[in-house]
């Protein structure tokens, strides 16, 4: 290839990549609406988003923080901020520049937009690798167009933007697409290049979220193990051990292993349904299927709708799959399919539901205990969903070729966008309607802390202000730059519960400079200790709790 032709090819690549990024940003802006992109607007930040927003602010404002530990949300005990799902890698990066960022800003909306853009960019790169492994001209006009269409399909998968309503770290599904691209790119790489590329992806995932880490590890290990005939058992074992060691090291460094012994509930409490990939909860325009789900999780944690365009693409891939030609190409069909099925099985959990009919499969107690740390098992389908798109692409291109596959993919992208547009609109309106709970009745003043009994983590049913009080108390504490003992964490440590839930010890001698919120039952039991130095009133925030403020 001449230098001029190579230059034109590279220029076309970068133009196409930039176009993918811009179109993904436009889509993200449509899904989010205007409110989340205003950095001064925090009205829409509620529930788990509020939990992370407060964790970021309290950690960065804490002059006594150590690595990832702070006592600002579990006063006076230090606690790893990683247990609030704040993406500790990015939190550490922000730590050095936090002094230059004004208080009260939020960048959650812009991060959501970046997630969609990155997901599309890495899908574009992964699609090019698929074409390359099939022996197609990945940088031809048709090849770049196919990669761009696939990138837009991946970037608009509903289970990605549906997550924007609740979680920041779990919206980082671009890491999963990155791991697919890296796995394909380094299939034939020498030892050092494979280690650096895949090790970096695993370490990145550990700095964001344990669920994403497990999916990345499953992907890389699955692709590696099932290529043992090509790699040899020595190299296979070496790579698997490396991936697992990096994952364990990263989870320890970023604080997630601090609660490795804590269980949150039964594995699969929020699982996927076998029919989940076809279930849009009745929201899709062209395929509004709404499956009755006895677990109650399909509407949120198990929402794994693929979109009609992707469903038709998968069906077409099955019809077109040229089985006899699979061995003649370098694309890892069988390993990728096994990873897809394995992650889908994890998402279904040990109690498998097909519609409303379910069956529990008994597994060894040790395995059940290990899986019990991941009760929202429906999330594991995300890796399956991404791989299904690339597997379908490989099947269609292998049968039709790049040029003839392109019109089919363009039509299915159009079908996909028409079908999922109401889901995107639903998410946009849900975000716009979100409003954080507010704490009222505390007069201006200087306070040492705001303390809640029972704290949310001790009894979230009886806690003052109700089950969402971690929003109002947390944001009040953040605005006042004071600590609190009231938190909602992904995992609760036994030592934390033993301290905060020991009401006789905590309320025997109230802090004379702290604001207290007490349930009616605890105020009646310990209210005499507040008579001398506090002004206490009931029903200030609409319930029967008591607000006790120090007399100045």
C-alpha positions as CSV (number, residue, x, y, z in Angstrom):
1,X,0.0,0.0,0.0
2,X,1.4,3.4,-1.0
3,X,2.0,6.1,1.6
4,X,-0.8,8.2,0.1
5,X,-3.3,5.4,0.3
6,X,-2.2,4.6,3.9
7,X,-2.7,8.3,4.8
8,X,-6.2,8.3,3.3
9,X,-7.1,5.1,5.2
10,X,-5.9,6.5,8.5
11,X,-7.8,9.7,7.8
12,X,-11.0,7.8,7.1
13,X,-10.5,5.8,10.3
14,X,-10.2,8.9,12.5
15,X,-13.1,10.7,10.8
16,X,-15.3,7.6,11.3
17,X,-14.2,7.3,14.9
18,X,-15.0,11.0,15.6
19,X,-18.4,10.6,13.9
20,X,-19.2,7.6,16.1
21,X,-18.2,9.6,19.2
22,X,-20.3,12.6,18.3
23,X,-23.4,10.5,17.4
24,X,-23.1,8.7,20.7
25,X,-22.9,12.0,22.5
26,X,-26.0,13.2,20.8
27,X,-27.8,10.0,21.8
28,X,-26.6,10.3,25.4
29,X,-27.8,13.9,25.5
30,X,-31.3,12.8,24.3
31,X,-31.5,10.1,27.0
32,X,-30.3,12.4,29.8
33,X,-32.2,15.5,29.0
34,X,-30.7,19.0,29.9
35,X,-30.8,18.8,33.7
36,X,-28.0,16.4,34.4
37,X,-25.5,18.3,32.3
38,X,-25.9,21.5,34.4
39,X,-23.1,21.1,36.9
40,X,-24.8,23.4,39.4
41,X,-28.1,21.4,39.3
42,X,-28.2,18.7,42.0
43,X,-32.0,18.5,42.3
44,X,-32.2,15.3,40.3
45,X,-29.6,13.4,42.4
46,X,-31.5,11.0,44.6
47,X,-31.3,7.5,45.9
48,X,-28.1,5.7,45.0
49,X,-26.9,8.7,43.0
50,X,-27.1,10.8,46.1
51,X,-25.2,8.1,48.0
52,X,-22.3,8.4,45.6
53,X,-22.5,12.2,45.3
54,X,-22.3,12.6,49.1
55,X,-19.4,10.0,49.3
56,X,-17.4,11.9,46.8
57,X,-18.0,15.3,48.4
58,X,-17.4,14.1,52.0
59,X,-14.2,12.2,51.1
60,X,-12.6,15.1,49.1
61,X,-13.6,17.6,51.9
62,X,-12.1,15.5,54.7
63,X,-8.8,16.9,55.8
64,X,-8.1,13.7,57.8
65,X,-8.7,11.1,55.0
66,X,-6.2,8.3,54.6
67,X,-5.9,6.6,51.2
68,X,-9.6,5.6,50.7
69,X,-10.7,5.7,54.4
70,X,-12.7,8.5,55.9
71,X,-14.8,8.9,59.0
72,X,-17.1,11.6,57.5
73,X,-19.9,9.2,56.8
74,X,-19.5,6.7,59.7
75,X,-18.5,9.1,62.4
76,X,-16.3,8.6,64.4
77,X,-15.1,5.3,62.8
78,X,-13.1,5.3,59.6
79,X,-14.6,3.4,56.8
80,X,-13.5,2.7,53.2
81,X,-15.3,5.1,50.9
82,X,-15.3,2.3,48.3
83,X,-18.2,0.7,50.0
84,X,-20.4,3.6,48.7
85,X,-19.6,2.6,45.1
86,X,-17.9,5.9,44.2
87,X,-15.5,4.5,41.5
88,X,-12.4,4.8,43.8
89,X,-9.9,5.0,40.9
90,X,-11.5,8.2,39.7
91,X,-11.9,9.5,43.2
92,X,-8.2,9.1,43.8
93,X,-7.4,10.9,40.6
94,X,-9.7,13.7,41.6
95,X,-8.1,14.0,45.0
96,X,-5.1,15.9,43.8
97,X,-7.2,18.6,42.0
98,X,-10.2,18.8,44.4
99,X,-8.9,22.1,45.8
100,X,-9.5,23.8,42.4
101,X,-13.2,22.6,42.1
102,X,-15.8,24.8,43.7
103,X,-18.2,23.2,46.2
104,X,-21.6,22.0,45.2
105,X,-20.9,21.0,41.6
106,X,-21.9,17.7,40.1
107,X,-20.4,15.9,37.1
108,X,-22.5,12.8,37.2
109,X,-24.5,13.7,34.0
110,X,-21.3,14.4,32.1
111,X,-19.9,11.1,33.2
112,X,-23.0,9.3,31.9
113,X,-22.5,11.0,28.6
114,X,-18.8,9.9,28.6
115,X,-19.9,6.3,29.3
116,X,-22.0,6.2,26.1
117,X,-19.3,7.8,24.0
118,X,-16.6,5.4,25.3
119,X,-18.9,2.4,24.8
120,X,-19.4,3.4,21.2
121,X,-15.7,4.1,20.6
122,X,-14.6,0.8,22.0
123,X,-17.4,-1.0,20.2
124,X,-16.1,0.5,16.9
125,X,-12.6,-0.7,17.7
126,X,-13.9,-4.2,18.7
127,X,-16.0,-4.4,15.5
128,X,-12.9,-3.7,13.4
129,X,-11.1,-6.5,15.2
130,X,-14.0,-8.8,14.4
131,X,-13.7,-8.0,10.7
132,X,-9.9,-8.4,10.8
133,X,-10.2,-11.8,12.4
134,X,-12.7,-12.8,9.7
135,X,-10.2,-11.8,7.0
136,X,-12.2,-8.8,5.9
137,X,-10.8,-5.4,5.0
138,X,-11.6,-3.6,8.3
139,X,-10.4,-0.2,7.1
140,X,-12.2,-0.2,3.8
141,X,-15.1,2.1,3.4
142,X,-17.6,-0.8,3.9
143,X,-15.6,-2.1,6.8
144,X,-15.5,1.3,8.6
145,X,-19.2,1.7,7.9
146,X,-20.1,-1.7,9.4
147,X,-17.9,-0.9,12.4
148,X,-19.7,2.4,12.9
149,X,-23.2,0.9,12.7
150,X,-22.3,-1.8,15.2
151,X,-20.8,0.8,17.5
152,X,-24.1,2.7,17.5
153,X,-26.0,-0.4,18.1
154,X,-23.8,-1.3,21.1
155,X,-23.9,2.3,22.5
156,X,-27.7,2.3,22.4
157,X,-28.4,-1.0,24.1
158,X,-31.2,-0.3,26.6
159,X,-29.7,-2.0,29.6
160,X,-26.9,0.6,29.5
161,X,-28.9,3.9,29.6
162,X,-31.6,2.3,31.8
163,X,-29.0,2.2,34.5
164,X,-28.6,6.0,34.5
165,X,-31.6,6.2,36.8
166,X,-29.7,4.7,39.8
167,X,-26.0,3.9,39.5
168,X,-22.9,5.7,38.4
169,X,-20.2,2.9,38.7
170,X,-22.5,0.3,37.1
171,X,-23.1,2.6,34.1
172,X,-19.4,2.1,33.3
173,X,-20.2,-0.7,30.9
174,X,-17.7,0.6,28.5
175,X,-15.2,-1.3,30.5
176,X,-16.8,-4.5,29.4
177,X,-16.7,-3.5,25.7
178,X,-13.1,-2.4,26.3
179,X,-12.3,-5.9,27.6
180,X,-13.8,-7.5,24.5
181,X,-11.8,-5.3,22.2
182,X,-8.6,-6.0,24.1
183,X,-9.3,-9.8,24.2
184,X,-9.7,-9.7,20.4
185,X,-6.8,-7.4,19.8
186,X,-4.3,-9.5,21.8
187,X,-5.3,-12.9,20.7
188,X,-2.0,-13.5,19.0
189,X,0.1,-11.0,20.9
190,X,3.4,-12.0,22.6
191,X,3.5,-12.5,26.4
192,X,4.4,-9.0,27.4
193,X,1.9,-7.2,25.2
194,X,-0.9,-9.5,26.4
195,X,0.0,-9.0,30.0
196,X,0.1,-5.2,29.7
197,X,-3.1,-4.8,27.7
198,X,-5.3,-7.2,29.6
199,X,-3.8,-6.6,33.0
200,X,-4.5,-2.9,32.5
201,X,-8.1,-3.6,31.7
202,X,-8.6,-5.8,34.7
203,X,-6.9,-3.2,37.0
204,X,-9.1,-0.5,35.5
205,X,-12.2,-2.5,36.2
206,X,-11.2,-3.2,39.9
207,X,-11.0,0.6,40.3
208,X,-14.6,1.0,39.3
209,X,-16.8,-1.8,40.5
210,X,-16.6,-5.5,41.6
211,X,-19.4,-6.7,39.3
212,X,-17.6,-5.2,36.3
213,X,-14.4,-6.8,37.5
214,X,-15.9,-10.3,37.7
215,X,-17.3,-9.9,34.2
216,X,-14.0,-8.8,32.8
217,X,-12.2,-11.6,34.5
218,X,-14.8,-14.1,33.2
219,X,-14.4,-12.8,29.7
220,X,-10.6,-12.9,29.6
221,X,-10.2,-16.2,31.4
222,X,-12.9,-17.8,29.3
223,X,-11.4,-16.7,26.0
224,X,-7.9,-17.8,27.2
225,X,-8.9,-21.2,28.6
226,X,-10.9,-22.2,25.6
227,X,-7.9,-21.5,23.3
228,X,-5.6,-23.9,25.2
229,X,-4.9,-26.0,22.1
230,X,-3.4,-22.9,20.4
231,X,-1.7,-21.4,23.5
232,X,-0.7,-24.6,25.3
233,X,-1.5,-25.3,28.9
234,X,1.5,-23.5,30.3
235,X,0.7,-20.2,28.7
236,X,-3.0,-20.7,29.4
237,X,-2.4,-21.3,33.1
238,X,0.0,-18.4,33.3
239,X,-2.5,-15.9,31.8
240,X,-5.4,-17.1,34.0
241,X,-3.3,-16.8,37.1
242,X,-2.1,-13.3,36.1
243,X,-5.7,-12.1,35.5
244,X,-6.9,-13.4,38.9
245,X,-3.9,-12.0,40.8
246,X,-4.3,-8.5,39.2
247,X,-8.1,-8.7,40.1
248,X,-7.4,-9.6,43.7
249,X,-4.7,-7.0,44.0
250,X,-6.8,-4.3,42.5
251,X,-9.9,-5.0,44.6
252,X,-7.7,-4.9,47.7
253,X,-5.9,-1.7,46.7
254,X,-9.2,0.0,45.9
255,X,-10.9,-1.0,49.2
256,X,-13.5,-3.5,47.9
257,X,-12.1,-6.4,49.8
258,X,-12.7,-4.6,53.1
259,X,-16.2,-6.1,53.0
260,X,-15.4,-9.4,51.3
261,X,-16.8,-11.3,54.3
262,X,-20.1,-9.5,54.3
263,X,-23.2,-11.0,52.6
264,X,-25.9,-8.7,51.3
265,X,-28.6,-11.4,50.7
266,X,-29.3,-14.5,48.7
267,X,-27.7,-14.9,45.3
268,X,-30.1,-14.0,42.6
269,X,-32.5,-11.9,44.6
270,X,-32.4,-9.6,41.6
271,X,-31.8,-12.0,38.8
272,X,-32.5,-12.0,35.1
273,X,-35.3,-14.0,33.5
274,X,-34.6,-16.5,30.7
275,X,-36.9,-14.3,28.7
276,X,-35.3,-11.1,30.0
277,X,-33.5,-10.1,26.8
278,X,-36.9,-9.9,25.2
279,X,-38.7,-8.1,28.1
280,X,-38.9,-4.3,27.7
281,X,-41.4,-4.0,30.6
282,X,-43.9,-3.0,28.0
283,X,-41.9,0.2,27.2
284,X,-40.6,-0.6,23.7
285,X,-42.5,0.7,20.7
286,X,-42.2,-2.3,18.3
287,X,-41.9,-5.1,20.8
288,X,-43.6,-4.1,24.0
289,X,-43.4,-7.4,25.8
290,X,-44.0,-7.3,29.5
291,X,-43.2,-10.5,31.3
292,X,-44.6,-11.3,34.8
293,X,-41.6,-11.6,37.0
294,X,-42.1,-13.2,40.4
295,X,-38.6,-12.1,41.7
296,X,-39.5,-8.4,41.4
297,X,-36.0,-7.8,39.9
298,X,-36.7,-7.9,36.2
299,X,-37.8,-4.3,36.2
300,X,-34.5,-2.9,37.5
301,X,-31.5,-5.1,38.3
302,X,-32.5,-7.7,35.8
303,X,-33.6,-5.3,33.0
304,X,-31.7,-6.8,30.1
305,X,-33.8,-5.9,27.1
306,X,-31.7,-6.0,23.9
307,X,-34.0,-4.1,21.5
308,X,-35.9,-5.5,18.5
309,X,-33.0,-4.6,16.1
310,X,-30.5,-6.7,18.1
311,X,-33.0,-9.6,18.6
312,X,-33.6,-9.7,14.8
313,X,-29.8,-9.5,14.2
314,X,-29.2,-12.5,16.5
315,X,-32.0,-14.4,14.8
316,X,-30.5,-13.6,11.4
317,X,-27.1,-14.7,12.6
318,X,-28.4,-18.1,13.6
319,X,-30.0,-18.6,10.2
320,X,-26.9,-17.4,8.3
321,X,-24.2,-19.0,10.5
322,X,-21.8,-21.0,8.2
323,X,-20.8,-23.7,10.6
324,X,-18.3,-25.4,8.2
325,X,-16.3,-22.1,7.8
326,X,-15.9,-21.4,11.5
327,X,-12.6,-23.2,11.8
328,X,-11.1,-21.4,8.8
329,X,-11.1,-17.9,10.5
330,X,-9.2,-16.5,13.4
331,X,-12.3,-15.2,15.2
332,X,-12.8,-17.1,18.5
333,X,-16.5,-18.2,17.9
334,X,-16.6,-21.0,20.4
335,X,-14.8,-19.3,23.3
336,X,-16.9,-16.1,22.8
337,X,-20.1,-18.2,22.8
338,X,-19.1,-20.1,25.9
339,X,-18.3,-16.8,27.7
340,X,-21.7,-15.5,26.6
341,X,-23.6,-18.5,27.9
342,X,-21.6,-18.6,31.1
343,X,-22.4,-15.0,31.9
344,X,-26.0,-15.6,31.0
345,X,-26.1,-18.5,33.4
346,X,-24.7,-16.4,36.2
347,X,-27.3,-13.8,35.5
348,X,-30.1,-16.3,35.8
349,X,-28.8,-17.4,39.2
350,X,-29.5,-20.8,40.9
351,X,-33.2,-20.1,40.8
352,X,-34.1,-20.0,37.1
353,X,-37.3,-18.4,35.9
354,X,-38.8,-18.7,32.5
355,X,-41.6,-16.1,32.6
356,X,-43.4,-16.8,35.9
357,X,-42.3,-20.5,36.2
358,X,-39.2,-21.1,38.2
359,X,-37.0,-23.9,39.5
360,X,-34.2,-23.9,42.1
361,X,-31.0,-25.8,41.4
362,X,-29.1,-26.8,44.5
363,X,-25.3,-26.1,44.5
364,X,-22.6,-26.8,47.1
365,X,-22.8,-24.5,50.1
366,X,-19.3,-23.1,49.5
367,X,-20.3,-22.0,46.0
368,X,-23.6,-20.6,47.2
369,X,-21.7,-18.6,49.8
370,X,-19.3,-17.2,47.2
371,X,-22.1,-16.3,44.9
372,X,-24.1,-14.7,47.8
373,X,-21.8,-11.7,47.6
374,X,-23.4,-10.9,44.2
375,X,-27.2,-10.8,44.9
376,X,-27.9,-8.6,41.9
377,X,-27.0,-11.4,39.5
378,X,-29.0,-10.0,36.6
379,X,-26.2,-7.6,35.9
380,X,-23.9,-10.4,34.6
381,X,-26.0,-10.5,31.4
382,X,-24.3,-7.3,30.2
383,X,-21.2,-9.1,29.0
384,X,-23.5,-11.6,27.2
385,X,-25.4,-8.8,25.6
386,X,-22.3,-7.2,24.2
387,X,-20.8,-10.5,23.0
388,X,-24.1,-11.4,21.3
389,X,-23.8,-8.3,19.0
390,X,-20.2,-9.1,18.0
391,X,-21.0,-12.8,17.5
392,X,-24.0,-11.9,15.3
393,X,-21.8,-9.5,13.3
394,X,-19.2,-12.2,12.8
395,X,-21.8,-14.7,11.6
396,X,-23.5,-12.3,9.2
397,X,-20.2,-11.0,7.7
398,X,-18.8,-14.5,7.3
399,X,-21.9,-15.5,5.3
400,X,-22.6,-12.3,3.4
401,X,-19.3,-10.4,3.4
402,X,-18.9,-6.8,4.6
403,X,-20.6,-5.1,1.7
404,X,-23.7,-7.2,1.6
405,X,-24.0,-7.2,5.4
406,X,-23.9,-3.4,5.6
407,X,-27.5,-2.7,4.3
408,X,-28.9,-5.3,6.7
409,X,-27.1,-3.7,9.7
410,X,-28.2,-0.2,8.7
411,X,-31.9,-1.4,8.6
412,X,-31.6,-3.1,11.9
413,X,-30.0,0.0,13.5
414,X,-33.0,2.0,12.3
415,X,-35.4,-0.7,13.8
416,X,-33.4,-0.6,17.0
417,X,-33.7,3.1,17.4
418,X,-37.4,3.2,16.7
419,X,-38.1,0.4,19.1
420,X,-36.1,1.7,22.1
421,X,-36.9,5.4,21.7
422,X,-39.8,5.2,24.3
423,X,-37.4,3.5,26.8
424,X,-35.0,6.4,26.4
425,X,-37.8,8.9,26.8
426,X,-39.0,7.1,30.0
427,X,-35.5,7.3,31.4
428,X,-35.2,11.0,30.6
429,X,-38.5,11.8,32.3
430,X,-37.6,9.6,35.3
431,X,-34.3,11.5,35.7
432,X,-36.1,14.9,35.4
433,X,-38.7,13.9,38.0
434,X,-36.1,12.7,40.5
435,X,-35.9,14.9,43.7
436,X,-33.6,14.3,46.6
437,X,-35.2,14.4,50.1
438,X,-34.4,17.6,52.1
439,X,-33.8,18.0,55.8
440,X,-35.7,21.0,57.3
441,X,-35.8,22.7,60.7
442,X,-32.1,23.0,61.5
443,X,-31.3,26.7,62.3
444,X,-28.1,28.2,61.0
445,X,-25.2,27.5,63.2
446,X,-21.9,25.7,63.7
447,X,-22.3,22.0,64.5
448,X,-19.8,19.2,65.0
449,X,-21.9,16.4,63.4
450,X,-25.4,15.3,62.6
451,X,-26.2,12.0,64.3
452,X,-29.2,9.7,63.5
453,X,-30.6,7.0,65.8
454,X,-31.4,4.5,64.6
455,X,-29.0,5.1,61.8
456,X,-30.1,3.9,58.3
457,X,-27.6,1.0,58.4
458,X,-29.0,-0.2,61.7
459,X,-32.7,-0.1,60.9
460,X,-33.8,1.5,57.7
461,X,-37.4,1.0,58.4
462,X,-37.5,2.7,61.8
463,X,-34.9,5.4,61.0
464,X,-36.0,9.0,61.3
465,X,-37.3,10.6,58.0
466,X,-37.8,7.1,56.5
467,X,-35.9,4.9,54.1
468,X,-34.5,7.8,52.1
469,X,-33.0,9.7,55.0
470,X,-29.4,9.0,53.8
471,X,-30.2,11.6,51.0
472,X,-31.3,14.4,53.3
473,X,-28.9,13.8,56.1
474,X,-26.0,13.1,53.8
475,X,-26.5,16.2,51.7
476,X,-27.1,18.4,54.9
477,X,-23.8,17.0,56.3
478,X,-22.0,17.7,53.0
479,X,-23.3,21.3,52.8
480,X,-22.3,22.0,56.4
481,X,-19.0,20.2,56.0
482,X,-19.7,18.0,59.1
483,X,-19.6,14.2,59.5
484,X,-22.6,11.9,60.1
485,X,-23.1,8.4,61.4
486,X,-25.9,7.7,59.0
487,X,-25.1,5.9,55.8
488,X,-26.3,3.6,53.1
489,X,-23.5,1.4,51.9
490,X,-23.2,-1.5,49.5
491,X,-21.9,-3.7,52.3
492,X,-22.2,-3.2,56.1
493,X,-19.3,-4.3,58.2
494,X,-20.0,-6.1,61.5
495,X,-17.7,-3.7,63.4
496,X,-19.6,-0.7,62.1
497,X,-23.0,-2.1,63.0
498,X,-21.8,-3.2,66.5
499,X,-20.7,0.4,67.2
500,X,-23.5,2.5,65.6
501,X,-26.4,0.2,66.7
502,X,-25.4,0.1,70.4
503,X,-28.0,2.8,71.4
504,X,-27.4,2.7,75.2
505,X,-23.7,3.4,74.6
506,X,-24.2,6.0,71.9
507,X,-27.0,8.0,73.6
508,X,-25.8,7.8,77.2
509,X,-23.9,11.1,76.9
510,X,-25.0,13.2,73.9
511,X,-22.4,15.4,72.1
512,X,-23.4,18.9,73.1
513,X,-22.4,20.4,69.7
514,X,-24.1,17.8,67.4
515,X,-27.5,17.8,65.8
516,X,-29.6,14.7,66.6
517,X,-32.4,12.9,64.8
518,X,-34.1,10.4,67.0
519,X,-37.0,8.0,66.3
520,X,-40.0,8.5,68.7
521,X,-39.2,5.2,70.4
522,X,-35.5,6.1,71.1
523,X,-36.4,9.6,72.2
524,X,-38.8,8.3,74.7
525,X,-36.2,5.9,76.0
526,X,-33.2,8.4,76.1
527,X,-34.8,11.8,75.7
528,X,-34.0,12.8,79.3
529,X,-30.3,13.2,78.3
530,X,-31.2,15.9,75.9
531,X,-33.3,18.1,78.2
532,X,-30.5,20.3,79.5
533,X,-28.6,21.3,76.4
534,X,-30.9,20.8,73.4
535,X,-34.1,22.1,71.9
536,X,-36.1,19.1,70.7
537,X,-39.1,19.1,68.5
538,X,-41.2,16.4,66.9
539,X,-42.8,16.2,63.5
540,X,-40.4,18.8,62.0
541,X,-39.9,16.8,58.8
542,X,-43.3,15.2,58.5
543,X,-42.9,12.1,60.6
544,X,-42.9,11.4,64.3
545,X,-39.2,11.7,64.7
546,X,-37.5,14.2,67.0
547,X,-35.0,16.9,65.9
548,X,-32.7,18.0,68.7
549,X,-30.5,21.0,68.1
550,X,-27.9,22.3,70.6
551,X,-28.7,25.5,72.5
552,X,-26.2,28.2,71.8
